[in-house]
Amino acid sequence: MTDNQHSKPTTGPTGEGENGNEEGVILAPWERAFDRLLTPFEEFIHRQTTGGMVLMGTTLLALLLANSALAPAYQHLIHLPASLQFGDWGLEKTLHHWVNDGLMALFFFVVGMELKREILVGELAQPRHAMLPIVAAAGGMLVPALIYTLLNGGTPEVRGWGIPMATDIAFSLGVVALLAGRVPRGLITFLVALAIVDDLGAVLVIALFYTEHIALDWLGWAAAVVGLLVVFNLAGIRRTMPYFLVAVVLWYLLLESGIHATLAGVIGAFTVPARPRYDPAAFSRRVRALMARFDRSYRPDASIMTNDELRTIAQALGNGALQVQAPLQRLEHLWSLPVAFLVVPVFALFNAGIPLQGSDWNALLRDPVALGVGLGLVIGKLIGITAAVWLALRLGIGELPKGTRFRQIPGVALLAGIGFTMSIFIAELAFRADPETLVLAKTGVLFGSLIAGVGGFLWLRLTAEPTPEGVPDASAQGPAGH
């Protein structure tokens, strides 16, 4: 077996290693070479801008596929049926619906965990700090919806009023990261809190206004399952698998009830425990006791595979390291990267492919749906957020983040107009039965988000000042958001 070729440490836990290795570290024959290859890749994955770059790349790919000779194959792939079958029970949907109704539940799961964390221990936990992003988000949702409604009132297309309300946190934070050192941390925190409140508003809008019919019997079973998740939480069940399995059942029940099934992600996230088993002091005592036993059990020339006591202690240390973290914290960390680098890009690939060839651009730019979405995202967000912040400051019900000036708020308001993921998602709900109007709405989302992103970047670039509280570099870690 090749594992026998591993080098063995020649000293105890506190000794020096050989061959320039970190002390006590056992390396496989090719491990150092692989580390040299993988470390830059891992650093790239964790950069704040990378999620936005991947999302932008898949969006451009979708547009390219939809406007090339591959368009028929692309459309065939999107509408390809796929089914789950267990005996007499079966569930069949197109790949497009599996992505939007199924895979996006994971996106909403991460959104729900971010919401819960912010409410419990983040910016939204302190009323004084929470008021400004809450008021700003409210203004940034109401004014875009009003602009869209004014342009489409009295027509069936008014149903799309919720489309320009949303903010895409991944894209907006990616733009901020490009302004390394020029944007104070407080302004970034304000943008994150605003976007999270915005997400909560979008979730409520989806639940309340984009549900066509409700099957009360299925909804009753769904409520019972939510009750079971709450019981798990109150009973102190901290293993994540029971929550996942029950949340899958909740997803199916909501799907059958008529309420959009992705809301199972948010509901499930809010039931995940935020209480760890050990507080830091108790964990510290436990680790010291276990390490004392570990050192006593150590035998210099014996493998851990032949020392059962040492292996048991190491396992207890690993379990303790998990139990000092809240399950909410562990799950958010676990799912943030897969959602940012798989779920959201796949959603973009299946939903951003808008056929633009042969479009009548003059008619498109005058169309009330495309115009309402685009103006809502750009002008609506700019006016709504800036005016709401100004009013809150005048009334004394909020305060600007540390190091932030009011002249920077319009730049953040423009960045909040990058709606993309959630806006396209709501457009799918509003116009899934009207493909032509759906294309118009998505076109408005793409162009509105592009203008808002460029405008927000230029505004902050021209008005911001270098500050020690700014983003230190483009590789700084941040939420892998959505």
URURUR-V573144 format. One record per pair of residues at least 24 apart in sequence whose C-alpha atoms are under 8 Angstrom apart, sorted by the first residue. I is the first residue (numbers start at 0). J is the second residue. If there is no record, write none. Layout:
# URURUR-V573144
I,J
I,J
This chain:
# URURUR-V573144
2,27
4,28
9,299
10,299
11,297
11,299
12,294
42,474
43,474
45,474
45,475
45,476
45,477
46,473
46,474
46,475
46,476
46,477
47,172
47,173
47,176
47,473
47,474
47,475
47,476
47,477
47,478
47,479
48,172
48,173
48,174
48,176
48,177
48,473
48,474
49,173
50,169
50,170
50,173
50,339
50,340
50,479
50,480
51,169
51,170
51,173
52,173
53,340
53,344
54,170
54,340
54,343
54,344
54,347
57,344
57,345
57,347
57,348
58,344
58,347
58,348
58,351
58,352
60,348
61,347
61,348
61,349
61,350
61,351
61,352
61,353
62,351
62,352
62,353
62,354
63,352
64,352
65,352
65,353
65,354
66,353
66,354
66,355
66,356
77,349
95,349
95,350
98,345
98,346
98,349
99,346
99,424
100,259
100,260
100,261
101,260
101,261
102,342
103,261
103,342
103,343
103,346
104,260
104,261
104,262
104,263
104,264
104,265
105,261
105,264
105,338
105,342
106,264
106,338
106,342
106,343
106,481
107,261
107,262
107,264
107,265
108,263
108,264
108,265
108,266
108,267
108,268
109,264
109,265
109,268
109,331
109,334
109,335
109,338
110,195
110,198
110,265
110,481
111,264
111,265
111,266
111,267
111,268
111,269
112,265
112,268
112,269
112,327
112,331
113,195
113,331
114,195
114,196
114,199
115,268
115,269
116,327
117,192
122,188
122,192
123,192
127,396
127,397
127,398
128,397
128,398
129,192
129,397
130,396
130,397
131,388
131,391
131,396
131,397
131,398
131,399
132,189
132,190
132,192
132,193
132,196
133,192
133,193
133,196
134,387
134,388
134,391
135,193
135,383
135,384
135,385
135,387
135,388
136,193
136,194
136,196
136,197
136,384
137,197
137,383
137,384
137,387
138,380
138,383
138,384
138,386
138,387
139,164
139,379
139,380
139,381
139,382
139,383
139,384
139,412
140,164
140,165
140,197
140,200
140,380
140,383
141,383
142,375
142,379
142,380
142,382
142,383
143,372
143,374
143,375
143,376
143,378
143,379
143,380
143,383
144,375
144,379
146,371
146,374
146,375
146,379
147,367
147,368
147,370
147,371
147,372
147,374
147,375
148,371
150,367
150,368
150,370
150,371
151,367
151,368
151,371
156,368
156,436
158,429
159,368
159,425
159,426
159,429
159,430
161,201
161,204
161,422
161,425
162,372
162,421
162,422
162,423
162,425
162,426
162,440
163,372
163,373
163,375
163,376
163,416
163,418
163,422
163,444
164,197
164,201
164,375
164,376
164,418
164,422
165,197
165,198
165,201
165,415
165,416
165,417
165,418
165,419
165,421
165,422
166,194
166,197
166,198
166,415
166,416
166,417
166,418
166,419
166,421
166,422
167,194
167,415
167,417
167,418
167,419
167,420
167,421
167,481
168,194
168,415
168,480
168,481
169,478
169,479
169,480
169,481
170,417
170,481
171,414
171,415
171,417
171,452
174,414
174,452
174,456
175,456
176,470
176,472
176,473
177,473
178,456
178,459
178,460
178,470
179,469
179,470
179,471
179,472
179,473
180,465
180,466
180,467
180,468
180,469
180,470
180,471
180,472
181,460
181,463
181,464
181,465
181,466
181,469
181,470
182,459
182,463
182,464
182,465
182,466
182,468
182,469
182,470
183,401
183,402
183,403
183,466
183,467
183,468
183,469
183,470
184,402
184,468
184,469
184,470
185,400
185,401
185,402
185,403
186,400
186,401
186,402
186,403
186,411
189,400
190,411
190,415
194,415
201,421
202,262
205,259
205,425
206,258
206,259
206,262
209,428
209,429
210,257
210,258
210,259
211,257
211,258
212,256
212,257
212,258
213,256
213,257
213,258
214,255
214,256
214,257
215,256
216,256
217,252
217,253
217,255
217,256
218,252
218,253
218,256
220,252
221,249
221,252
221,253
224,248
224,249
225,249
225,266
225,267
228,267
228,270
229,270
232,270
232,271
232,272
235,272
236,272
237,272
237,275
237,326
238,326
239,271
239,326
239,330
242,267
242,271
243,267
268,327
271,326
271,327
272,325
272,326
272,327
273,325
273,326
273,327
273,328
274,324
274,325
274,326
275,322
275,323
275,324
275,325
275,326
276,322
276,323
276,324
276,325
277,319
277,322
277,323
277,324
278,323
279,323
282,319
282,320
282,323
285,319
286,316
286,319
289,315
289,316
335,478
335,479
335,480
336,479
338,479
338,480
338,481
339,479
339,480
339,481
343,420
343,481
346,420
347,420
350,423
351,423
351,441
353,438
353,441
353,442
354,438
363,439
366,439
368,436
368,439
368,440
368,443
369,439
369,440
369,441
369,442
369,443
369,444
370,443
371,443
372,440
372,443
372,444
372,447
373,443
373,444
373,446
373,447
373,448
374,447
376,415
376,416
376,417
376,418
376,444
376,447
376,448
376,451
377,413
377,416
377,447
377,448
377,450
377,451
380,412
380,413
380,415
380,416
381,409
381,412
381,413
381,416
382,412
384,408
384,409
384,412
385,409
385,412
402,468
406,462
407,458
407,459
407,462
407,463
409,455
409,458
410,454
410,455
410,456
410,457
410,458
410,459
411,455
411,459
412,455
413,451
413,452
413,454
413,455
414,451
414,452
414,454
414,455
414,456
415,451
416,447
416,448
416,451
416,452
417,447
417,448
417,449
417,451
417,452
418,444
418,448
419,444
419,445
419,448
420,481
